């Protein structure tokens, strides 16, 4: 149960924040590379990319909380 260790959990959560940022930037870049760059739609695409990046980062960063909780409950 490596993620039950607080030090490992913090490192994992920081890594997931980096993954979220990377994913957010990647989504925006892929859409632009495919040629879907338009003044009307670019802000929407950027917000969707940010939202998806945050969602993925938060969901993956919640894993250490689960292991910490399960370690305390001892089912």
Biopython code that builds the backbone (N, CA, C, O; Angstrom):
import numpy as np
from Bio.PDB.StructureBuilder import StructureBuilder

atoms = [
    (1, "UNK", "N", (0.826, -1.191, 0.000)),
    (1, "UNK", "CA", (0.000, 0.000, 0.000)),
    (1, "UNK", "C", (0.870, 1.254, 0.000)),
    (1, "UNK", "O", (0.889, 2.017, 0.966)),
    (2, "UNK", "N", (1.565, 1.443, -1.069)),
    (2, "UNK", "CA", (2.482, 2.572, -1.181)),
    (2, "UNK", "C", (1.761, 3.905, -1.070)),
    (2, "UNK", "O", (2.280, 4.834, -0.452)),
    (3, "UNK", "N", (0.578, 4.016, -1.653)),
    (3, "UNK", "CA", (-0.124, 5.298, -1.640)),
    (3, "UNK", "C", (-0.737, 5.623, -0.285)),
    (3, "UNK", "O", (-1.231, 6.733, -0.087)),
    (4, "UNK", "N", (-0.716, 4.684, 0.649)),
    (4, "UNK", "CA", (-1.174, 4.978, 2.003)),
    (4, "UNK", "C", (-0.120, 5.789, 2.763)),
    (4, "UNK", "O", (-0.438, 6.434, 3.762)),
    (5, "UNK", "N", (1.128, 5.759, 2.295)),
    (5, "UNK", "CA", (2.208, 6.545, 2.881)),
    (5, "UNK", "C", (2.001, 8.015, 2.461)),
    (5, "UNK", "O", (1.921, 8.301, 1.266)),
    (6, "UNK", "N", (1.914, 8.939, 3.418)),
    (6, "UNK", "CA", (1.637, 10.345, 3.071)),
    (6, "UNK", "C", (2.658, 10.972, 2.131)),
    (6, "UNK", "O", (2.286, 11.776, 1.276)),
    (7, "UNK", "N", (3.915, 10.630, 2.267)),
    (7, "UNK", "CA", (4.939, 11.210, 1.391)),
    (7, "UNK", "C", (4.733, 10.743, -0.043)),
    (7, "UNK", "O", (4.808, 11.541, -0.977)),
    (8, "UNK", "N", (4.475, 9.463, -0.217)),
    (8, "UNK", "CA", (4.225, 8.937, -1.563)),
    (8, "UNK", "C", (2.936, 9.516, -2.138)),
    (8, "UNK", "O", (2.852, 9.794, -3.335)),
    (9, "UNK", "N", (1.951, 9.693, -1.294)),
    (9, "UNK", "CA", (0.665, 10.231, -1.747)),
    (9, "UNK", "C", (0.829, 11.666, -2.252)),
    (9, "UNK", "O", (0.245, 12.037, -3.270)),
    (10, "UNK", "N", (1.615, 12.466, -1.547)),
    (10, "UNK", "CA", (1.828, 13.859, -1.971)),
    (10, "UNK", "C", (2.554, 13.899, -3.313)),
    (10, "UNK", "O", (2.179, 14.669, -4.198)),
    (11, "UNK", "N", (3.578, 13.085, -3.469)),
    (11, "UNK", "CA", (4.300, 13.034, -4.741)),
    (11, "UNK", "C", (3.372, 12.593, -5.869)),
    (11, "UNK", "O", (3.418, 13.147, -6.968)),
    (12, "UNK", "N", (2.539, 11.609, -5.599)),
    (12, "UNK", "CA", (1.603, 11.115, -6.596)),
    (12, "UNK", "C", (0.614, 12.212, -6.996)),
    (12, "UNK", "O", (0.317, 12.385, -8.179)),
    (13, "UNK", "N", (0.107, 12.950, -6.009)),
    (13, "UNK", "CA", (-0.847, 14.013, -6.314)),
    (13, "UNK", "C", (-0.189, 15.142, -7.112)),
    (13, "UNK", "O", (-0.816, 15.710, -8.007)),
    (14, "UNK", "N", (1.051, 15.469, -6.801)),
    (14, "UNK", "CA", (1.770, 16.472, -7.595)),
    (14, "UNK", "C", (1.976, 15.984, -9.030)),
    (14, "UNK", "O", (1.847, 16.754, -9.982)),
    (15, "UNK", "N", (2.293, 14.710, -9.169)),
    (15, "UNK", "CA", (2.451, 14.152, -10.511)),
    (15, "UNK", "C", (1.136, 14.201, -11.280)),
    (15, "UNK", "O", (1.131, 14.463, -12.482)),
    (16, "UNK", "N", (0.033, 13.953, -10.604)),
    (16, "UNK", "CA", (-1.269, 14.000, -11.269)),
    (16, "UNK", "C", (-1.640, 15.432, -11.664)),
    (16, "UNK", "O", (-2.315, 15.636, -12.672)),
    (17, "UNK", "N", (-1.213, 16.413, -10.889)),
    (17, "UNK", "CA", (-1.424, 17.811, -11.268)),
    (17, "UNK", "C", (-0.654, 18.122, -12.556)),
    (17, "UNK", "O", (-1.157, 18.827, -13.430)),
    (18, "UNK", "N", (0.556, 17.596, -12.665)),
    (18, "UNK", "CA", (1.345, 17.777, -13.889)),
    (18, "UNK", "C", (0.694, 17.074, -15.070)),
    (18, "UNK", "O", (0.667, 17.616, -16.175)),
    (19, "UNK", "N", (0.174, 15.884, -14.850)),
    (19, "UNK", "CA", (-0.524, 15.156, -15.913)),
    (19, "UNK", "C", (-1.751, 15.941, -16.369)),
    (19, "UNK", "O", (-2.016, 16.035, -17.568)),
    (20, "UNK", "N", (-2.490, 16.498, -15.434)),
    (20, "UNK", "CA", (-3.664, 17.288, -15.785)),
    (20, "UNK", "C", (-3.303, 18.504, -16.621)),
    (20, "UNK", "O", (-3.975, 18.813, -17.605)),
    (21, "UNK", "N", (-2.234, 19.194, -16.225)),
    (21, "UNK", "CA", (-1.782, 20.361, -16.995)),
    (21, "UNK", "C", (-1.344, 19.934, -18.390)),
    (21, "UNK", "O", (-1.673, 20.588, -19.379)),
    (22, "UNK", "N", (-0.607, 18.844, -18.461)),
    (22, "UNK", "CA", (-0.115, 18.334, -19.743)),
    (22, "UNK", "C", (-1.287, 17.933, -20.645)),
    (22, "UNK", "O", (-1.286, 18.238, -21.837)),
    (23, "UNK", "N", (-2.271, 17.261, -20.082)),
    (23, "UNK", "CA", (-3.444, 16.854, -20.845)),
    (23, "UNK", "C", (-4.227, 18.070, -21.334)),
    (23, "UNK", "O", (-4.683, 18.100, -22.478)),
    (24, "UNK", "N", (-4.381, 19.056, -20.483)),
    (24, "UNK", "CA", (-5.087, 20.279, -20.861)),
    (24, "UNK", "C", (-4.410, 20.947, -22.056)),
    (24, "UNK", "O", (-5.069, 21.324, -23.026)),
    (25, "UNK", "N", (-3.114, 21.085, -21.976)),
    (25, "UNK", "CA", (-2.361, 21.702, -23.068)),
    (25, "UNK", "C", (-2.421, 20.821, -24.317)),
    (25, "UNK", "O", (-2.544, 21.330, -25.432)),
    (26, "UNK", "N", (-2.336, 19.515, -24.133)),
    (26, "UNK", "CA", (-2.348, 18.588, -25.261)),
    (26, "UNK", "C", (-3.650, 18.632, -26.035)),
    (26, "UNK", "O", (-3.643, 18.597, -27.266)),
    (27, "UNK", "N", (-4.762, 18.709, -25.332)),
    (27, "UNK", "CA", (-6.063, 18.774, -26.000)),
    (27, "UNK", "C", (-6.159, 20.037, -26.844)),
    (27, "UNK", "O", (-6.605, 19.990, -27.990)),
    (28, "UNK", "N", (-5.746, 21.149, -26.286)),
    (28, "UNK", "CA", (-5.791, 22.411, -27.025)),
    (28, "UNK", "C", (-4.879, 22.358, -28.257)),
    (28, "UNK", "O", (-5.241, 22.850, -29.326)),
    (29, "UNK", "N", (-3.708, 21.763, -28.100)),
    (29, "UNK", "CA", (-2.756, 21.691, -29.203)),
    (29, "UNK", "C", (-3.236, 20.763, -30.317)),
    (29, "UNK", "O", (-3.064, 21.062, -31.499)),
    (30, "UNK", "N", (-3.838, 19.638, -29.933)),
    (30, "UNK", "CA", (-4.331, 18.698, -30.941)),
    (30, "UNK", "C", (-5.431, 19.336, -31.774)),
    (30, "UNK", "O", (-5.450, 19.202, -32.998)),
    (31, "UNK", "N", (-6.337, 20.021, -31.117)),
    (31, "UNK", "CA", (-7.430, 20.672, -31.842)),
    (31, "UNK", "C", (-6.882, 21.733, -32.783)),
    (31, "UNK", "O", (-7.356, 21.862, -33.911)),
    (32, "UNK", "N", (-5.898, 22.488, -32.337)),
    (32, "UNK", "CA", (-5.305, 23.515, -33.194)),
    (32, "UNK", "C", (-4.541, 22.881, -34.352)),
    (32, "UNK", "O", (-4.592, 23.380, -35.476)),
    (33, "UNK", "N", (-3.833, 21.783, -34.083)),
    (33, "UNK", "CA", (-3.081, 21.100, -35.133)),
    (33, "UNK", "C", (-4.008, 20.541, -36.204)),
    (33, "UNK", "O", (-3.658, 20.523, -37.385)),
    (34, "UNK", "N", (-5.175, 20.089, -35.799)),
    (34, "UNK", "CA", (-6.137, 19.565, -36.760)),
    (34, "UNK", "C", (-6.814, 20.667, -37.564)),
    (34, "UNK", "O", (-7.579, 20.377, -38.484)),
    (35, "UNK", "N", (-6.549, 21.910, -37.236)),
    (35, "UNK", "CA", (-7.032, 23.023, -38.025)),
    (35, "UNK", "C", (-8.337, 23.627, -37.551)),
    (35, "UNK", "O", (-8.957, 24.408, -38.273)),
    (36, "UNK", "N", (-8.758, 23.283, -36.363)),
    (36, "UNK", "CA", (-10.007, 23.822, -35.838)),
    (36, "UNK", "C", (-9.747, 25.068, -34.984)),
    (36, "UNK", "O", (-10.155, 25.149, -33.825)),
    (37, "UNK", "N", (-9.064, 26.018, -35.585)),
    (37, "UNK", "CA", (-8.754, 27.256, -34.887)),
    (37, "UNK", "C", (-9.662, 28.355, -35.437)),
    (37, "UNK", "O", (-9.571, 28.733, -36.605)),
    (38, "UNK", "N", (-10.529, 28.850, -34.578)),
    (38, "UNK", "CA", (-11.486, 29.884, -34.984)),
    (38, "UNK", "C", (-11.699, 30.792, -33.783)),
    (38, "UNK", "O", (-11.833, 30.296, -32.664)),
    (39, "UNK", "N", (-11.734, 32.102, -33.980)),
    (39, "UNK", "CA", (-11.889, 33.016, -32.842)),
    (39, "UNK", "C", (-13.125, 32.731, -31.984)),
    (39, "UNK", "O", (-13.119, 32.992, -30.781)),
    (40, "UNK", "N", (-14.167, 32.205, -32.591)),
    (40, "UNK", "CA", (-15.390, 31.922, -31.844)),
    (40, "UNK", "C", (-15.264, 30.652, -30.998)),
    (40, "UNK", "O", (-15.779, 30.593, -29.881)),
    (41, "UNK", "N", (-14.576, 29.635, -31.535)),
    (41, "UNK", "CA", (-14.542, 28.338, -30.869)),
    (41, "UNK", "C", (-13.298, 28.091, -30.028)),
    (41, "UNK", "O", (-13.303, 27.207, -29.171)),
    (42, "UNK", "N", (-12.244, 28.845, -30.254)),
    (42, "UNK", "CA", (-10.998, 28.631, -29.511)),
    (42, "UNK", "C", (-11.178, 28.783, -27.995)),
    (42, "UNK", "O", (-10.662, 27.945, -27.255)),
    (43, "UNK", "N", (-11.879, 29.802, -27.498)),
    (43, "UNK", "CA", (-12.071, 29.881, -26.040)),
    (43, "UNK", "C", (-12.865, 28.685, -25.479)),
    (43, "UNK", "O", (-12.599, 28.226, -24.368)),
    (44, "UNK", "N", (-13.827, 28.193, -26.248)),
    (44, "UNK", "CA", (-14.601, 27.028, -25.802)),
    (44, "UNK", "C", (-13.701, 25.801, -25.724)),
    (44, "UNK", "O", (-13.760, 25.040, -24.758)),
    (45, "UNK", "N", (-12.879, 25.616, -26.728)),
    (45, "UNK", "CA", (-11.970, 24.466, -26.760)),
    (45, "UNK", "C", (-10.961, 24.553, -25.612)),
    (45, "UNK", "O", (-10.654, 23.546, -24.974)),
    (46, "UNK", "N", (-10.450, 25.755, -25.352)),
    (46, "UNK", "CA", (-9.502, 25.925, -24.242)),
    (46, "UNK", "C", (-10.160, 25.598, -22.908)),
    (46, "UNK", "O", (-9.553, 24.940, -22.063)),
    (47, "UNK", "N", (-11.392, 26.049, -22.711)),
    (47, "UNK", "CA", (-12.085, 25.755, -21.455)),
    (47, "UNK", "C", (-12.403, 24.272, -21.317)),
    (47, "UNK", "O", (-12.296, 23.716, -20.224)),
    (48, "UNK", "N", (-12.791, 23.629, -22.408)),
    (48, "UNK", "CA", (-13.043, 22.191, -22.360)),
    (48, "UNK", "C", (-11.758, 21.416, -22.050)),
    (48, "UNK", "O", (-11.773, 20.452, -21.285)),
    (49, "UNK", "N", (-10.651, 21.851, -22.654)),
    (49, "UNK", "CA", (-9.362, 21.212, -22.379)),
    (49, "UNK", "C", (-8.954, 21.366, -20.927)),
    (49, "UNK", "O", (-8.490, 20.416, -20.296)),
    (50, "UNK", "N", (-9.131, 22.575, -20.398)),
    (50, "UNK", "CA", (-8.797, 22.810, -18.985)),
    (50, "UNK", "C", (-9.695, 21.962, -18.076)),
    (50, "UNK", "O", (-9.233, 21.340, -17.119)),
    (51, "UNK", "N", (-10.976, 21.958, -18.401)),
    (51, "UNK", "CA", (-11.919, 21.196, -17.580)),
    (51, "UNK", "C", (-11.603, 19.711, -17.572)),
    (51, "UNK", "O", (-11.638, 19.073, -16.520)),
    (52, "UNK", "N", (-11.293, 19.158, -18.735)),
    (52, "UNK", "CA", (-10.962, 17.740, -18.798)),
    (52, "UNK", "C", (-9.652, 17.452, -18.071)),
    (52, "UNK", "O", (-9.525, 16.435, -17.389)),
    (53, "UNK", "N", (-8.681, 18.346, -18.218)),
    (53, "UNK", "CA", (-7.404, 18.170, -17.511)),
    (53, "UNK", "C", (-7.592, 18.194, -16.006)),
    (53, "UNK", "O", (-7.006, 17.378, -15.294)),
    (54, "UNK", "N", (-8.401, 19.117, -15.514)),
    (54, "UNK", "CA", (-8.675, 19.198, -14.072)),
    (54, "UNK", "C", (-9.442, 17.962, -13.606)),
    (54, "UNK", "O", (-9.139, 17.397, -12.556)),
    (55, "UNK", "N", (-10.432, 17.547, -14.389)),
    (55, "UNK", "CA", (-11.228, 16.374, -14.012)),
    (55, "UNK", "C", (-10.367, 15.123, -13.887)),
    (55, "UNK", "O", (-10.468, 14.394, -12.900)),
    (56, "UNK", "N", (-9.527, 14.876, -14.876)),
    (56, "UNK", "CA", (-8.656, 13.700, -14.845)),
    (56, "UNK", "C", (-7.681, 13.790, -13.675)),
    (56, "UNK", "O", (-7.468, 12.804, -12.969)),
    (57, "UNK", "N", (-7.090, 14.965, -13.464)),
    (57, "UNK", "CA", (-6.134, 15.127, -12.365)),
    (57, "UNK", "C", (-6.801, 14.906, -11.016)),
    (57, "UNK", "O", (-6.235, 14.233, -10.154)),
    (58, "UNK", "N", (-7.992, 15.457, -10.817)),
    (58, "UNK", "CA", (-8.689, 15.299, -9.533)),
    (58, "UNK", "C", (-9.088, 13.852, -9.305)),
    (58, "UNK", "O", (-8.936, 13.333, -8.199)),
    (59, "UNK", "N", (-9.597, 13.196, -10.340)),
    (59, "UNK", "CA", (-10.017, 11.804, -10.170)),
    (59, "UNK", "C", (-8.831, 10.893, -9.844)),
    (59, "UNK", "O", (-8.927, 10.042, -8.959)),
    (60, "UNK", "N", (-7.729, 11.068, -10.547)),
    (60, "UNK", "CA", (-6.562, 10.245, -10.259)),
    (60, "UNK", "C", (-5.918, 10.622, -8.924)),
    (60, "UNK", "O", (-5.408, 9.748, -8.222)),
    (61, "UNK", "N", (-5.932, 11.900, -8.565)),
    (61, "UNK", "CA", (-5.342, 12.331, -7.296)),
    (61, "UNK", "C", (-6.179, 11.869, -6.111)),
    (61, "UNK", "O", (-5.687, 11.858, -4.983)),
    (62, "UNK", "N", (-7.424, 11.490, -6.340)),
    (62, "UNK", "CA", (-8.258, 11.004, -5.240)),
    (62, "UNK", "C", (-7.920, 9.571, -4.837)),
    (62, "UNK", "O", (-8.379, 9.106, -3.794)),
    (63, "UNK", "N", (-7.143, 8.878, -5.626)),
    (63, "UNK", "CA", (-6.784, 7.492, -5.314)),
    (63, "UNK", "C", (-6.054, 7.371, -3.977)),
    (63, "UNK", "O", (-6.388, 6.471, -3.206)),
    (64, "UNK", "N", (-5.075, 8.227, -3.655)),
    (64, "UNK", "CA", (-4.427, 8.098, -2.342)),
    (64, "UNK", "C", (-5.396, 8.292, -1.178)),
    (64, "UNK", "O", (-5.219, 7.680, -0.125)),
    (65, "UNK", "N", (-6.413, 9.130, -1.352)),
    (65, "UNK", "CA", (-7.404, 9.298, -0.292)),
    (65, "UNK", "C", (-8.167, 7.994, -0.059)),
    (65, "UNK", "O", (-8.480, 7.643, 1.079)),
    (66, "UNK", "N", (-8.455, 7.296, -1.125)),
    (66, "UNK", "CA", (-9.132, 6.004, -1.003)),
    (66, "UNK", "C", (-8.262, 5.023, -0.222)),
    (66, "UNK", "O", (-8.742, 4.371, 0.705)),
    (67, "UNK", "N", (-6.980, 4.915, -0.593)),
    (67, "UNK", "CA", (-6.104, 3.977, 0.095)),
    (67, "UNK", "C", (-5.890, 4.378, 1.550)),
    (67, "UNK", "O", (-5.790, 3.518, 2.425)),
    (68, "UNK", "N", (-5.821, 5.667, 1.807)),
    (68, "UNK", "CA", (-5.684, 6.128, 3.179)),
    (68, "UNK", "C", (-6.917, 5.758, 3.987)),
    (68, "UNK", "O", (-6.804, 5.310, 5.128)),
    (69, "UNK", "N", (-8.090, 5.942, 3.403)),
    (69, "UNK", "CA", (-9.343, 5.595, 4.077)),
    (69, "UNK", "C", (-9.427, 4.095, 4.318)),
    (69, "UNK", "O", (-9.799, 3.661, 5.408)),
    (70, "UNK", "N", (-9.084, 3.304, 3.313)),
    (70, "UNK", "CA", (-9.163, 1.848, 3.450)),
    (70, "UNK", "C", (-8.144, 1.349, 4.474)),
    (70, "UNK", "O", (-8.390, 0.355, 5.157)),
    (71, "UNK", "N", (-7.014, 2.026, 4.585)),
    (71, "UNK", "CA", (-6.010, 1.639, 5.565)),
    (71, "UNK", "C", (-6.505, 1.907, 6.979)),
    (71, "UNK", "O", (-6.146, 1.177, 7.903)),
    (72, "UNK", "N", (-7.319, 2.936, 7.164)),
    (72, "UNK", "CA", (-7.856, 3.253, 8.486)),
    (72, "UNK", "C", (-9.041, 2.359, 8.840)),
    (72, "UNK", "O", (-9.233, 2.025, 10.009)),
    (73, "UNK", "N", (-9.834, 1.970, 7.850)),
    (73, "UNK", "CA", (-11.025, 1.168, 8.116)),
    (73, "UNK", "C", (-10.647, -0.273, 8.405)),
    (73, "UNK", "O", (-11.266, -0.903, 9.263)),
    (74, "UNK", "N", (-9.648, -0.816, 7.716)),
    (74, "UNK", "CA", (-9.167, -2.195, 7.909)),
    (74, "UNK", "C", (-10.308, -3.207, 7.724)),
    (74, "UNK", "O", (-10.643, -3.965, 8.635)),
    (75, "UNK", "N", (-10.886, -3.197, 6.530)),
    (75, "UNK", "CA", (-11.965, -4.143, 6.244)),
    (75, "UNK", "C", (-11.472, -5.550, 6.247)),
    (75, "UNK", "O", (-12.249, -6.478, 6.024)),
]
sb = StructureBuilder()
sb.init_structure("model")
sb.init_model(0)
sb.init_chain("A")
sb.init_seg("    ")
for serial, (resi, resn, name, xyz) in enumerate(atoms, 1):
    if name == "N":
        sb.init_residue(resn, " ", resi, " ")
    sb.init_atom(name, np.array(xyz, "f"), 0.0, 1.0, " ", f" {name:<3s}", serial, name[0])
structure = sb.get_structure()
